[in-house]
Amino acid sequence: MDYHQIDRKKLYSGPVFDVVKVFLQLPDQRKKSYDLVEHNGSVTIVPVDDDGQIFFVRQYRVGAGQPVLELPAGVLEHNEDPLVSAKRELREEIGMGARELKKLGSFYLAPGYTSEHMTIFLARGLYPSPLDPDEDEFLEIIKLPIEAVYQQAFAGRIQDGKTLAGLLLALPDIKKEA
């Protein structure tokens, strides 16, 4: 099936994303426009310490209208390598560096309306290495045992999609510790 982009028009430009209207010609030759959130991409990190605890942050999320428990994560700088971003975000959000960062996978968050592509990393060999958090981040750091994390996830008590995806991708690597 052939889709052809005819044109695009920027509707909004912000610090984290832009919104553009994309005009396409569909396979049946009709024309349709779509709103697209253009995003640099992002990372999520599954930090597991030597005691079998997973680090989370709880922070207020405007889309949820409440604090949300989630894995450390962040947005890529322009043209930034996801590994570089993961190292920085780990230090900013939970104050830890990692001796090992393993890429677990990557995916589009919501390809129907955004170009945001997320890369998931497993972090091991954690050690204190704090960076100042972003000025608008007020984070509560929470550590939970691996088994309790998966019980909460499967019981529907973890509501953040990237966190659920990260935990699923990490399961083969960390299930032996639960």
C-alpha positions as a Markdown table, in Angstrom:
| # | Residue | x | y | z |
|---|---|---|---|---|
| 1 | Met | 0.0 | 0.0 | 0.0 |
| 2 | Asp | 1.4 | 3.3 | -1.0 |
| 3 | Tyr | 0.9 | 6.4 | 1.1 |
| 4 | His | 2.4 | 9.6 | -0.3 |
| 5 | Gln | 3.1 | 12.7 | 1.8 |
| 6 | Ile | 1.9 | 15.7 | -0.1 |
| 7 | Asp | 2.7 | 18.5 | 2.4 |
| 8 | Arg | 3.2 | 19.3 | 6.1 |
| 9 | Lys | 2.5 | 22.4 | 8.0 |
| 10 | Lys | 3.8 | 23.2 | 11.5 |
| 11 | Leu | 1.0 | 24.2 | 13.9 |
| 12 | Tyr | 2.9 | 24.5 | 17.1 |
| 13 | Ser | 6.5 | 24.4 | 18.3 |
| 14 | Gly | 7.4 | 23.7 | 21.9 |
| 15 | Pro | 10.4 | 22.7 | 24.0 |
| 16 | Val | 9.6 | 19.0 | 24.0 |
| 17 | Phe | 7.6 | 18.5 | 20.8 |
| 18 | Asp | 6.1 | 20.1 | 17.7 |
| 19 | Val | 2.6 | 19.6 | 16.2 |
| 20 | Val | 2.4 | 19.4 | 12.5 |
| 21 | Lys | -0.5 | 18.8 | 10.1 |
| 22 | Val | 0.6 | 16.1 | 7.6 |
| 23 | Phe | -1.3 | 15.9 | 4.3 |
| 24 | Leu | -1.2 | 12.4 | 2.7 |
| 25 | Gln | -2.5 | 10.8 | -0.5 |
| 26 | Leu | -4.0 | 7.5 | 0.5 |
| 27 | Pro | -3.6 | 4.2 | -1.6 |
| 28 | Asp | -7.1 | 4.8 | -3.1 |
| 29 | Gln | -5.9 | 8.3 | -4.2 |
| 30 | Arg | -8.1 | 10.2 | -1.7 |
| 31 | Lys | -6.4 | 12.9 | 0.3 |
| 32 | Lys | -6.5 | 13.1 | 4.1 |
| 33 | Ser | -4.8 | 15.2 | 6.8 |
| 34 | Tyr | -3.4 | 14.0 | 10.1 |
| 35 | Asp | -2.2 | 15.9 | 13.2 |
| 36 | Leu | 1.2 | 14.5 | 14.2 |
| 37 | Val | 3.2 | 15.2 | 17.4 |
| 38 | Glu | 6.8 | 15.3 | 16.3 |
| 39 | His | 9.1 | 14.2 | 19.2 |
| 40 | Asn | 12.9 | 13.7 | 19.5 |
| 41 | Gly | 12.4 | 10.3 | 21.2 |
| 42 | Ser | 12.9 | 9.1 | 24.7 |
| 43 | Val | 14.4 | 6.5 | 27.0 |
| 44 | Thr | 13.2 | 4.5 | 30.0 |
| 45 | Ile | 15.5 | 2.7 | 32.4 |
| 46 | Val | 14.8 | -0.4 | 34.5 |
| 47 | Pro | 17.3 | 0.1 | 37.3 |
| 48 | Val | 17.9 | -3.0 | 39.4 |
| 49 | Asp | 20.3 | -2.9 | 42.4 |
| 50 | Asp | 22.4 | -5.7 | 43.8 |
| 51 | Asp | 19.7 | -6.5 | 46.4 |
| 52 | Gly | 17.0 | -7.2 | 43.7 |
| 53 | Gln | 15.2 | -3.9 | 44.2 |
| 54 | Ile | 13.9 | -1.9 | 41.2 |
| 55 | Phe | 14.0 | 1.9 | 41.4 |
| 56 | Phe | 10.9 | 4.0 | 40.5 |
| 57 | Val | 10.0 | 7.6 | 40.7 |
| 58 | Arg | 6.6 | 9.0 | 41.6 |
| 59 | Gln | 5.8 | 12.3 | 40.1 |
| 60 | Tyr | 2.8 | 14.4 | 39.2 |
| 61 | Arg | 1.7 | 13.8 | 35.6 |
| 62 | Val | -0.6 | 16.4 | 34.0 |
| 63 | Gly | -2.2 | 13.9 | 31.7 |
| 64 | Ala | -3.2 | 11.6 | 34.6 |
| 65 | Gly | -4.1 | 14.5 | 36.9 |
| 66 | Gln | -2.2 | 12.8 | 39.7 |
| 67 | Pro | 1.1 | 11.4 | 40.8 |
| 68 | Val | 2.2 | 8.3 | 38.8 |
| 69 | Leu | 4.6 | 5.5 | 39.8 |
| 70 | Glu | 7.0 | 5.0 | 36.9 |
| 71 | Leu | 10.5 | 3.9 | 35.9 |
| 72 | Pro | 13.1 | 6.7 | 35.4 |
| 73 | Ala | 12.7 | 8.1 | 31.9 |
| 74 | Gly | 13.5 | 11.2 | 29.8 |
| 75 | Val | 13.5 | 12.9 | 26.5 |
| 76 | Leu | 16.4 | 12.8 | 24.1 |
| 77 | Glu | 18.2 | 16.0 | 23.3 |
| 78 | His | 18.4 | 16.9 | 19.6 |
| 79 | Asn | 20.3 | 14.0 | 17.8 |
| 80 | Glu | 21.3 | 12.5 | 21.2 |
| 81 | Asp | 22.2 | 8.8 | 21.4 |
| 82 | Pro | 19.7 | 7.0 | 23.6 |
| 83 | Leu | 22.5 | 5.4 | 25.6 |
| 84 | Val | 23.9 | 8.9 | 26.5 |
| 85 | Ser | 20.4 | 10.0 | 27.5 |
| 86 | Ala | 19.8 | 6.9 | 29.6 |
| 87 | Lys | 23.0 | 7.6 | 31.6 |
| 88 | Arg | 22.0 | 11.2 | 32.2 |
| 89 | Glu | 18.4 | 10.5 | 33.1 |
| 90 | Leu | 19.4 | 7.7 | 35.6 |
| 91 | Arg | 21.7 | 10.2 | 37.4 |
| 92 | Glu | 19.1 | 13.0 | 37.3 |
| 93 | Glu | 16.1 | 11.0 | 38.4 |
| 94 | Ile | 17.4 | 8.6 | 41.0 |
| 95 | Gly | 21.0 | 9.9 | 41.6 |
| 96 | Met | 22.6 | 6.7 | 40.4 |
| 97 | Gly | 25.1 | 5.7 | 37.7 |
| 98 | Ala | 25.3 | 2.2 | 36.3 |
| 99 | Arg | 28.2 | 0.0 | 35.4 |
| 100 | Glu | 26.1 | -1.8 | 32.9 |
| 101 | Leu | 23.4 | -0.5 | 30.7 |
| 102 | Lys | 21.8 | -3.1 | 28.4 |
| 103 | Lys | 19.5 | -2.1 | 25.6 |
| 104 | Leu | 16.3 | -4.2 | 25.9 |
| 105 | Gly | 14.4 | -2.9 | 22.9 |
| 106 | Ser | 12.6 | 0.0 | 21.4 |
| 107 | Phe | 9.2 | 0.9 | 20.1 |
| 108 | Tyr | 6.9 | 3.7 | 19.0 |
| 109 | Leu | 4.7 | 4.9 | 21.9 |
| 110 | Ala | 1.6 | 5.8 | 20.0 |
| 111 | Pro | 2.3 | 5.8 | 16.2 |
| 112 | Gly | -1.2 | 6.9 | 15.3 |
| 113 | Tyr | -0.4 | 10.4 | 16.4 |
| 114 | Thr | 3.2 | 10.8 | 17.5 |
| 115 | Ser | 6.7 | 10.0 | 16.1 |
| 116 | Glu | 8.0 | 9.4 | 19.7 |
| 117 | His | 10.3 | 6.4 | 19.7 |
| 118 | Met | 11.4 | 5.0 | 23.0 |
| 119 | Thr | 14.4 | 2.9 | 23.9 |
| 120 | Ile | 14.4 | 0.7 | 27.0 |
| 121 | Phe | 17.5 | -0.1 | 29.0 |
| 122 | Leu | 18.3 | -2.4 | 31.9 |
| 123 | Ala | 20.7 | -0.8 | 34.4 |
| 124 | Arg | 22.8 | -2.9 | 36.7 |
| 125 | Gly | 25.8 | -2.3 | 39.0 |
| 126 | Leu | 24.2 | 0.9 | 40.4 |
| 127 | Tyr | 26.4 | 3.3 | 42.4 |
| 128 | Pro | 25.7 | 6.9 | 43.7 |
| 129 | Ser | 26.3 | 9.5 | 41.0 |
| 130 | Pro | 23.7 | 12.3 | 41.4 |
| 131 | Leu | 23.0 | 15.1 | 38.9 |
| 132 | Asp | 20.6 | 17.9 | 39.7 |
| 133 | Pro | 17.1 | 17.0 | 38.5 |
| 134 | Asp | 15.3 | 19.2 | 35.9 |
| 135 | Glu | 14.0 | 22.3 | 37.6 |
| 136 | Asp | 10.4 | 21.3 | 37.1 |
| 137 | Glu | 10.8 | 17.8 | 38.5 |
| 138 | Phe | 9.8 | 17.0 | 42.0 |
| 139 | Leu | 10.5 | 13.2 | 42.3 |
| 140 | Glu | 9.9 | 10.8 | 45.1 |
| 141 | Ile | 12.3 | 7.8 | 44.7 |
| 142 | Ile | 10.9 | 4.4 | 45.6 |
| 143 | Lys | 12.6 | 1.0 | 45.6 |
| 144 | Leu | 10.5 | -2.1 | 45.4 |
| 145 | Pro | 11.5 | -5.8 | 45.4 |
| 146 | Ile | 11.3 | -7.4 | 41.9 |
| 147 | Glu | 8.6 | -9.9 | 42.9 |
| 148 | Ala | 6.4 | -7.1 | 44.4 |
| 149 | Val | 6.8 | -5.0 | 41.2 |
| 150 | Tyr | 5.5 | -7.7 | 38.9 |
| 151 | Gln | 2.6 | -8.5 | 41.3 |
| 152 | Gln | 1.6 | -4.8 | 41.2 |
| 153 | Ala | 2.0 | -4.7 | 37.4 |
| 154 | Phe | -0.1 | -7.8 | 36.8 |
| 155 | Ala | -2.7 | -6.6 | 39.4 |
| 156 | Gly | -3.2 | -3.4 | 37.4 |
| 157 | Arg | -1.7 | -1.1 | 40.0 |
| 158 | Ile | 1.0 | 0.3 | 37.7 |
| 159 | Gln | -0.7 | 2.6 | 35.2 |
| 160 | Asp | 2.2 | 4.0 | 33.2 |
| 161 | Gly | 2.5 | 2.3 | 29.7 |
| 162 | Lys | 6.3 | 2.8 | 29.3 |
| 163 | Thr | 6.9 | 1.3 | 32.7 |
| 164 | Leu | 4.8 | -1.7 | 31.9 |
| 165 | Ala | 6.6 | -2.1 | 28.6 |
| 166 | Gly | 10.0 | -1.8 | 30.3 |
| 167 | Leu | 9.1 | -4.3 | 32.9 |
| 168 | Leu | 7.9 | -6.8 | 30.2 |
| 169 | Leu | 11.1 | -6.4 | 28.2 |
| 170 | Ala | 13.3 | -6.8 | 31.4 |
| 171 | Leu | 11.5 | -9.9 | 32.6 |
| 172 | Pro | 13.8 | -12.5 | 30.9 |
| 173 | Asp | 16.8 | -10.8 | 32.4 |
| 174 | Ile | 15.6 | -10.3 | 35.9 |
| 175 | Lys | 13.1 | -13.1 | 36.5 |
| 176 | Lys | 15.8 | -15.3 | 38.1 |
| 177 | Glu | 16.2 | -12.7 | 40.8 |
| 178 | Ala | 12.5 | -12.6 | 41.8 |
